[in-house]
Amino acid sequence: MKTAIVSALVMFGVAIVISMGVAALMKVLFLLIRRINAPKKG
C-alpha cells in the first residue's frame, strides 16, 4: 500500500516537472520566433 502511494507521488512530481519544462520550452521558442520575425530596428 505504501509503495503504491509513493510511486503515485513520484509520477505526479514527474508529470509536474515535465509540464513545467514543456511550458518553459514553448515560451523560449515563442520569444525566439518573435525575435526572428520582428523587423530589425536601425
Residue pairs with C-beta under 8 A, 6 or more apart in sequence:
none
